[in-house]
Amino acid sequence: MIASLDLGSKVRLLTGASTFTTAAEESIGLGEIRLSDGPTGIRGLDSSGVREVTLLPNATLLASSWDTRLLYDVGQLLAEEALAQRIHVALGPTINLHRSPLGGRLFEAYSEDPLLTGLLAAAYVRGLQDAGIGACLKHLVANESETERHTMNSVVDEATLRELYLTPFEVAIADADPWSVMDAYNDVNGVASTENVHVNTEIVKGEWNYSGLIMSDWLATRTAVAAANGGLDLVMPGPGGPWGEALIAAVEAGEVPMSVIDDHVRRLLLLAARVGALGEQRLYDMEVPAPTSIGRRDQLVQLAATGMTVLTNRGSILPLEPDQSVALIGRHAVDTVCMGGGSSEVSPPHQVSIAEGMTALPGTSLTVVDGVAVRTRPATVRRGVLLDPETGEPGVRFVLRSTDGSEIEERRTGSAVTTIGWDDDLDAEVAAIEFHAVTTLDGPVDVGAIGVGDWTIHAGDDTFDYALDQPHSDGDGGTDRRGPSMQDILGGALQQPPFRRDTTVVSSGTAISGVIRRPMTPGRFAVTVAPAQRNSEDAIAEATSAAAEADVAVVVVGTTEEQETEAFDKSTLHLPGDQDALVSAVASAARKTVVVVNAATPVIMPWRDEVDAILWVGLPGQEAGHAVAATLYGAVEPSGRLVTTFPAEDGQSAAWSVTPEGGDLEYAEGPYIGYRGHHAGRAPAPSFWFGHGLGYSSWEYRDAHLTGGSSVRVNVANVGGRTSREVVQLYFAPVERDQPVRLVGWQDVTVAAGSSADVEVSADPRALRRWDTSASRWAPLSGRGQLILARGLGDVRARLEAVPADA
């Protein structure tokens, strides 16, 4: 097939045909390959917000199950969702590490540990690809923060790069053979990821013998010659980009060998063959459960609940008793955050709040109280808050108009958001966007606008007029040494566009309408209506009053998509607003207090010793409220274990800063990230260790002994009152002074109350090696040290002297 193509045809195939498709070539039977963002749902080719799809729990919550079978099932579910939209490749999983807890995109990635990340990713990949949908490991490599992400240079020594940041990619490629990999935006040691011969060619395609395709992150490619020779196979998106005629000229000038072009095309054709886009095209006649079907909803509840993690449970207050009266408190209780921000966002059919989930349980005595303000930006509109005035269906009617006022297109969305992307096939330039809706709310509301343009909003008797300007990136006027930066577009108009919020009073049926003139495109636009955020004094007074009257106060706190987002990092791990004051006030007034943490990543908990129980629930997806209710009342055991260490205070992690200095972000901590740094004394003891999680039972570890040089057997006894799942974790602390402790294996087991089970855990050989920089090769650790059985390193159950293999 390759031999039948001329140079122009070959090069045309190596740049996307649109935002999410590749080019077809009829002469060889090649159809387009359709790609979709996919970590928490398959959004598909439609970026306008029209299509409703299933919203899964976020990656850290799924990973907290420590269950490769569950991750395989997630891959299978996403494959079904992809098949329903004729998608060939899901752009995931994200397997960058949780280097610093400040990373804004940690919610999309699995953990701070390379082995755990790699093995979970491999299971996810197998789930997708066993159903014929390609996976795409991202983002290669050292892409652990978002600040200046298009221009920053990750400075990381070779041993740390190999032992930590490349290991998840290596494990997933070796164990699951993912059909594609995505190069990151950042440089690595001064070389752009899309041009990095050392990583792309020498390591991935050479040492690992990877046969798949390496594509660029969207708009990450800056050059023709350096990127083509640097191991990149496919430039995304298209059309356009830096290849095309420039790459043809480079080949003709001898700067890029034809053999390199042929290898890129070969990898593209192999991907097409694997996903059914080459030769006889795949038939899409599969019956797929609807996002609202009972089976799908039950599946999502189970996925979310399994990873939820009991952090404290004094007096076994959890699970709650059905006859207890409960005061449910907090803005996150009534406006539960179900997903993070950025390219992983989808438009789900609903997002069940914790208040809705607990109210749905029969026989509960429940009082619901709103909490303190938690947002700076306008809140995402809940389904049913805004209705199309013509159809009465949930959503907003958007009308795109040209410069002469004529209608270009009408969009009826199920949400309050519309996105105009690069690939929208519009007849004319969009000069104005009208929007029309009615609200179902009564009382004070916050009316918000999101998106670059000149806004007029009519809300009942009030009219608001203002301009929202394009945000600008830091740096030298939005450019960098590799060409024009896309930070203003990707990080501003699309990922976190400007906003404004005003407060007014409405009644059910009030019209919400207006126009956005001079909208910036590509861009994302939303009109939002939500219950007005309350002042802290009033909110705390009402909360403490309700808490004093109930048997148990359940306070729901957390972060929002303002902190858990692509394109921006956090500046603190403290909860936004006055949520800490709310928890402390409730704890002082209530008989018993349970705190539910609705956050994807670590938060600081100054009140942890004031409350009776803490349940971490991540960002639980569209069935959030049902999943949280199921765990609080014990219908499903929250058997999760933390995938990230929770520091006790800001700055108390060995790796902390995510802000480049002079464009460089130094990975100066080397391999001592997360629990490795705390265990080595390079950071104070954390609030909660990686691997921590109590479940709803108690455990004894008995007769731990070696069964080989790096395998341990232990009898695990469930001494609690209910059937429960335990995750037996095996760590190795090498005797080598320059090597940190590391997770080397784990095994989960479910045991009935009063029973026990023998569990054997073997160390993965890939965790028992070090990179010998002087010899440029892997070398085994000496094997001398301790094998540690633990429920997280804060709860060690046995220490065994390791026996070297050559002893």
N, C-alpha and C positions, 0 to 999 in steps of 0.2 A: 504493500500500500504506500509506504513512504517513497519508494522508488518511482512511483507513478506521479508524484507531486512535484511541481516546480518550486523554486525557492520562495516565490511570493505566496504560493498556497500554503507552504509549510509555515512561514512566519505569520500568516493570517490566523492560523489555528492557535498560535501561542499567546494571543491576547484575547481576553473575553470579548464576546459579541455585544454584551450588555452588562448591566450591573451584576446580574447573577446567572448569566448563561455564557457558555463558550460557543465558538463558531461551528457550524455544520459544514460538511464537505460531501456533497451528493456523489461525487465521482468514486468515492471509496466506501460509500454506505455509512458515513459518519453523521449521526444526528447531533443536536445540541446536547450538552451536559448541563443540567439544571441544578444549581447550588442554592442552599438556604442556610441562613443563620439558624443555630439549632441547640445551644446548650440546655435551654429550658422549654423549648417548644419549636416546632417547625413552622416558621413564619411564612415560608414560601417565597415566591417571586414578588408578591404584592407587598409593597412597603407603605401603602397609603393608609393602612389601618382598617380596611374594609373587612377582610376575612377574619373570622373568629376561629381560633385553634386552641388546642389543649395546652394549658400552662402547667408544667411540672414543678415539683420542688426544686430549689436551687442546688447547685453542685455540692456545696459544703454540707448541706443537709443530707443529700443522698450518700455522700462519702462517709458521713458520720455513722452510717450503718456498719462500716467495715465489712461489707458483704458483697463479694464478687458476683454471687448469684443475683442479687438485687440489681447490681449495675448492668448485668447482662439483660435482665428483664427491662430495664430502662432503655437500653439500646433497641430491643425488640419493639417496645412501645413507640419510640421515635421513628423506627423504620415503618411501622404502620402509618404513622402520621405523614411521613414523607411520601409513601406510596399513594396516599389519598390525594396528594397535590402534584403527583408526577415529578417529584424531586429525586435526583440521583445521588447527591452528596449532601450530607449534613455537616456543617462547619463546626465540628467539635469532635472530641472533648478538648477543653482548655486544660492543659497540664503544666502550666507554670506553677512554681512553688509559692507558698505563703512566706516569702522572705521577711517582710516587715508587716505587722498587723495593720499598718496604715494604708496598705495597697487598696486602691478603690475597686479593683476588679477581682479581689480575692473570692467574692461570692460565686464567681464563675469557675473557679479552680478548686481542686480537690483538697489539698492539704499542704502542710509544711514539710512532709516527709517524702523523699523521692521514691522509695520502694512502695509505700502505700499508694501513692499517686499512680505509679506505673502499673501496678497490678489491677487497680480499680479501672484505670483507663483501658487496659487490655480487655477486660470483661465487657465494658461498654462497647468497644470497637467490635468485638465478636458478635454481640447482640445485634448491632446494626448490619454488619456485613453478612451474617448468616441469612439475613432476609434480603440481601442484594443491594443494600444502600451503603454507599461509601462513607467512611469516616474521614475526618481531617484533623490530625493532631495539631494543636496550636498553643503558643506562638513560639517558634524556634528562633532564638533562645535567649535566656537571661532577660525576660520581659516581665518583671515582677512589680512594676509600678507604672503609673499613668502620667505623672508630672513630666511635661515636655516630651511626651512619648514618641513624637515623630522625629525628634532631633537628638535625643539623649544618647550617650555612649555608656553602655554597661562595661565597667572595668572589673574583670574577674580573672583570677589566676587559673591556669590550665587544670590544676588538680581539683579545685572547687567546681569549675565548669563541668568537668567529667563526673566527679563523684556525686554532685547534687543536681545541677540544673539540666544536664543532658540525660541523666539516668532515667527519668520517667519516659522520655522519648525512646531511649534504647530498650527499656523493658517492654513497652507497648509494641514497638516494631518487632522485637524478637518473638513475643508471645502471641501477637494477633495480626501482624502484617497489615496495618492500616493502609488504605489505598491512596491516601494523600496526606501531605503535611503542609502547614502554612508557615512561611517566613514572617518574622515580626517586623515592626516599624523601626525598632532601635538598632543602633550600632552595637557590635560586640568587639571590645578592644580596638576601637577605631575603624572597624570595617562594617559597612551596612549589612544587615542580615540577609538581604536579597543578593548581596555580592560576596558572601562569605565563603570562599573556596574551602577554607579549613573545616568549617562546620558542615556545609551542604554537600560538598564533593568528597573531601578526604574522610570525614567521619561517617556521615549518614549514608551516602551512596557507596563509599569505599569500604571502610571498616565494617559497617553493619550490613553491607550488601543489599541495601534497600532498593527494591525494584519499582516503587511507586513514584508519584508525582509530587513535586514541591511547587506550590503556588505562592504568590505574594499575598500579604494582607492588602486590604483595599487601599489603593493609591500609595502603597509603600515603595514601589519600584521607581528609581530616579534615573537610571542609566540604561543604555542598550548594551554596550560591550561588556562592562564590568559585571552586570547582572546575568547576561547570557552565559558568560564564561565562569560565573560564580556559582553555578549549580541551580539557579532558578529555572523552572520549566514553563511556568504559566504566569502571565501578568494579569492581575485583576484590579479593577473591573475594566470594561471596555464599552464601546469602541474607543480608539485613541490610545493614549499612553505613550511611553518612551520607546517602544520597540517599532513595529511597523516598518516604514521606509528606512528609518535609521538603522535597524538591525539588518535589513537587506543590504544596505550600503556597506555595513561593517563586514558582512560575509564576503561580499564581492571584493572588498579591499584586503581580505585575508586576516582581518582582526578577530573574527570569530570563525572557527573551522566549521565546515559543513557537517562534520561528524557530531559536533556539539548540537547543532540544530536538529539533526536526525534523532539524537538521543532524547531531546526534549519532546519531539513529536511522538516517538515510540512510547514514552511514558504516558503521554496524553491518550494515545490510542489504547494502551493497556487499561487505563482508567475507564475509558468509554466502553471497552469490551466487558469489563467487570460489572459495570452498572447497567448494561443493557442498552447502550446508545450507539453500538457499532454493529453493523450487519443487521440481522433480524431484531427489530426493536422490541423491547419488553412490552408486554400487554399489561395494562393497569386495570384489572378487573377484580381486584381484591376487595372484599367486604371489610370495612374498617369501622370500629366503634366510633360513634359520634362523641365529641368532647363532653356532651351532657348526658350520655348514656349511663345507666346505673352501674354497669360493669366497669366503665372507664373511671367513674367517680370513686367507686370502691377501691379500685387499683391505686388511684392517686392518694387516697387517704392512707392506705397501708404503706406506700412508699414514703410519704412524709412522716408518718408517726414512727416508723422504725428507726429513723435517724435522730429523732428528738432525744435530748440528753438530760438526764436528771443530774444536776450539779450538786445540790444539797437537798437533804430530806430529813430534817430533825424530827424525831418522834414518829417517823413514818407517816407524816401527814398526808402524803400522796401514796396511792390514789385517793381522791376525795370520796366521801360517802354520799350516796344519793339523797339522803335525808338531811344533809347539812344545808343551811341557808348560806348563800354566796353573794358577796358584793363584788361584781366584776367591774374593774376600774381602769381607765386609761384610754387615750385617743387610739392607741394601737388595738384596743379591744373592739372599738367600733369602726375603725378604719385600719384593719390589719394589712401590713405590707406583705404582699405575696410574691413579689419579684423585684430584682434589681433593675438599674437603668442602663441604657445603651443598646447595643446591637442584639442583646438577648431578649429584649422586650417583645412581647406578643400581645395580641388582643384576644383575651380569653372570653368565653361565654358568660362567666361570672367570676367573682372573687369573694368567697364566703368569709365573712369576718368571724372572729372568735365569739363575739356576742351572738351572731346568728347561729353559729354551731352549737353553742351551749344552750341557747333558747330552744333549739330543736330537740333537745333531749327531753323525753317525757319525765314528769315528776320532779323536776328540779325547781328549787326555790331560788330565784335569781333576780338581783337588782343590778341594773347596768348604769354606770356613771361615766360620763366623758371625763377626759383628763386634761392635762396642761398642753399648751401648744408644743408641737414637735417639728414643725416645718418652717422653712423660709420661703420655699417655692410653693406655688399652688399645688394642692393635692390632686392626685389622679381621680378622675370622675368614676364613681361606682356605677355599674350597670343599673339602669332604671332611674337614676337621678335626673338625666336629661333624655327627653323623648323627641323624636322627629315630629314636628307639628302637623305634617300631612298624613303620616302613616300611624302615628302613635307608638311605633316601635322604639325600643331603646336606641339612643344614639343621637347624632347631629347630622343635619343636611348641610353639606358644603357645596357651594357653587363657585367654580373657577371662571373668572372673566378676563377677557383680553383688553388691550388698551382702548379699543373702540366700544367697550361695554358689552360686547356679545358674549354669550355663554360658550365656554370651551368644553366644560365637563361638569356633571353633577355627581357628587359622591354622597351616598347615604352610609354612614359608618355606624358600627355597633358601639363605638366608643366616642370620645370627644376629640379625637386626634386624627389629623390627616398629615401625611408626609408626601412631599413632592421630591422625587429622587431623580437621578441622572437618566434612568431608563423609562420615565413616564413618557408615553407616546402622545404628546399633546399637540394640537393643531396650531397653537399660537403661544406667545409668551404670556405668562400669568401676571396680570397687572393688579388684580384684586381677588380676594377670596371672601365671599359672603358666607355667613353661617346662620343657621336657624334652628332653634330648639325651644322646648318648654321644660320647666323644672317641676319636679314632684315634691320639692322640699317646702317646708313652712318655717318662717322665722329668719333670724340673722344668718346670712351666708357670706362666704368669701367667694367673690367672682374673680377668676384669674384669667390671664392671657399669657400664652407662651408662644414665642416665635418672633423673628425679625420682621418688622414692618410698622406701618402707621395704623393704629387700632382705633376703632369706634365700637363700643359695646353698649347695647341698650338692655337694661335689666329692670323690667317694670317701669317705674317712673324715673329711674336714674339713667344717666348717660355718662360714659367715661371715654375720654379722648386722650391718647398719648402715643408717643413713638417709642418703640423698643429697638435699640440699635444693636448692630452686629458686635458680639464680643471679639476681642482680639487676643491672639496668643502672646505669651511673653517672648522676649528675644528681640532680634534686630528687624523689626518691621514685618514679621511673619515669614521670614525666609531663613534658610539655613545653608550649610556648606554643600548640601546635595541637591539644592533646587528649591522651588517654592514649597513652603509648608502648607499642609492641609489642616492645620490645627484650627483655624478659624471656622472651617466648614465642619469637619468631623467632630471637633471638640466644642463647637459653639452652636452653629445653626441647626445641626442634626442631633448631637449628643446632649448638650445642655444649653438650649437656646435661652435668650433673655426672657424675663417674665415680669409681670406686675400683678398685684392682688389688691382688690378693693372690697370693702364690706358694705352690704346693703341688706334690706329686708324684703323677702319674697313670700308669696303664698303659692300653694300648689296650682299649677297652670300658668304661672307667670312666664311670659315670653323672654327668652334670652337670644338676642340676635345682634348682628352687626357686620362689620366689614374690616378686612385687613388690606390696606393699600400698600403698594410697593413691597410685596412680600419677597424676602430673599429666598431664592431657590438655587440649588437644592436646600430644602429646609423642612422643619417640623413645626406644626402649628396645632395649638389646642386652646379651646375655651373651656374653663373648668368652673364648676359650682360645687361647693362643699359646705357642710356646717361650719360656721365661723369658729375659729380657734378662740379659746377662752383665756381670760387673764388668769394667772397662776393662783392668786389669792382665792378667787371664787371657786376655781376648780378643786383646789386642795381642801377647802372648807367642806364642800359637798362630798368629796371622797372620804374624808375622815368621819363624817357623820354617818355615811352609809356603812363604812367599815365597822364602826362601833356597834351597829345593830345586827351584824351578820355573824354566823359561826366562823366563817372563813372569808378573808379578803383575798381576791386574786387580782393582782396589779399587773397589767400588761404594759411593758415598756419596750423601747427598741430604737432602731435606726430607720431611715427611709431611703428611697432611691437617691436622695441628695448625697448620702454618704456611700451607699453601696452602688457604685456606678462605674461604667467605662468612662474613660477620658479624664477623670479627676480622682486624686487621692484624698484621703482624710488628713486632717490636721491634728486630730485628737481622737482618743477612744472613749472619751466621756460621752454619755448620752446627750442628745440635743435637748435644749430647753431646760425646764425645771423638773425633769423626770426623777432625778435623784431625790430632790426635796419631797416630791409626791410620795415616793416609796417610803422614805423615813417617816413622814407624817402618818401614813396609813399604818405602818408597822407599830407606831406608838399608840394607835387607837384601837387596833384590831385584836381579837383573841388569838387568831392565827393568821399568818400572812404567807401567801404563795406569790412569787414573782415569776411571770412568764416573759422570757426575753425573746422578742421578735426581731432578731438581727442575724445576719449571715456570718458575722465575723466577731472577734473579741470586743467586749465593752468593759469599761471599768465599773466595778460594783462596790462603791464605798459603804453600802448598806448590807453587804452579804451576811454579816453576823447579826443583823437586826431582824432578819426574816427567817421563817421556818423552812422554806423550800424554794429552790430555784430550778426552773425548767427552761432549757434553751431549745427554741423551736425553729430557728433559721427563718428562711423565707419559704413558706410551705406550699406555694402554688395555689391553684384555683380552689382547692378544697381545704384551704388552711383551717378555717374554723371547725370543720368536722374532724379534722385530724387532731387538733389541739384538744377538743372536747373528749375525743376517744382516749387520748393519753392521760388527761387529768382525772378521768373517772375509771381508768384501768381497763377499758375495753381492748386496748392495744398497749403492750408494754413499750414505753420509750427506752429502747435498748441501745441508744447511740453512745458513741465514745468520741470525745473531741478530736478533731483533726488539726487543730491549731492551739498552741499554748496561749492561755489568757494571762497577760501580765497584770500585776497588781496596780500599776500606775503608768501613765504616759512616760515614754523614754526607757522603760525597764525591760527592754529586749536587747539582745546582743546586736541584732540588725534592726535599726529603727528608721533612719532618714530615708525618704524617698525623693528628696530634692537634689537634682544634679547641681554641682558647683562647676561653673565654667563649661557646662555641657556634659561633664562626666559624673556618673554615679558609681562611686567606689564600693565594691562588695568587700569592704575591708575586714569584715568579720570572718571571711573565709567560709569554712564548712559549719560554723557554729551558729546556725540559725535556729529559732524556735527552741524546742526542748534541749537540743544539743548545747546551746549556749547557756541555758539555765543550769543544766547538770554540771557543766564545766566551771561554774562559778563566774561566768562572764556577764551574768545578769542576775538580779535578785530573784528569790524564789517567787514563782508566779502565784496568782490566785487559783488557777486550775491548770493542771498539766495536760499536755497532749496525751490522748488515750484515756482521760478520766471520764467516768460515767458510771452511775450507781445502778441504773435500772430499778426494778421494784422487788429485789430480793437481796439476800446476803449470801456470801460465798466463803468457803474454806478451801485452801489449796493444800493437798496432802501428798506426801511421798514423792516429791519432785526429784527426778534423777535423770542422768544422761543416758541416752540410748545410742549415742554415737558422738563423734567429735563435735557436732553442732546441732544435735537434736535433743529435745527434752520431753519427757513424759511426766504428766502430773495427774493426780486424781482430783477432780473438781467437784465439790459437794455443795449442793444448793441447800443451805440451812435456813432459808426463809420460808414464807408461807404460801408461795405460789410458783407455778411453773415460770421459768425465767430463762433468758438468753445471756450467756457470758461470753466475753471476748478475751481469750487468753493471749497476752502479748509477750513476745520474746525480744529482748534487747541484748546487745553485746557491747560491753565496755572493754575496748582493747587495752592491752598493757602499753602499747605505743603512745608516747606522750603527745604526739602531734595528731592523734586520731580521736575524734569525739565518740561518745556513746551513740548507738544507732539502732533503730528498729530493724530486726532481721527476719521477723515472721510473726504470724498470728493465726489463731484458729478459733472459730466461734462454735458454741455448743449450746443446745437447749436441753435443760434438765428439769424434771418434775420436782416439786417441793419434797424435801426429805430424801432425795436420791442423789446419786453421784455418777460421774462418767470419767473414764480415762481419756485424756486428751494428749496427743503428741504434736509438738510444734517443731518444725525443722527450719533452720536458717536458710534463707535464699543465698546461694553463693555470690550473687551480685552485690550483696550487702557486706560481704566479708572480704573486701579487696580495697586497695588504695591505688591511686595513680602515681606511678613512679615518674616524676618529671624529668629526672636526669636521663632515664632510659626511654622515655616517651612510650610507656606501655603499662598495662595493668600488672600489679604484683599482689599476691595474697597477703593479708594480714598474717602476723605470726601465728594466730590462733590462740595466743595466750591472753587471758583476761577473764572476765566474768560474763556468764550468761545469766540474764535477769528475767525472771517471770514476774509480771506486774500487771496491775490494772491502771496503767499510766505510771510514770516514774514517781508520782507522789504516793503510790500505794504498792510498794514492792512486796511480793509474796515469797520469793525464793531467790537465792543467789547461788550459782554453781560455778566452780572453777572450770573453765573451758579446757578441753584436752586438745592440744595441737594435733593436726592431722599426721605429722611426722613423729609424734611421740612414741 
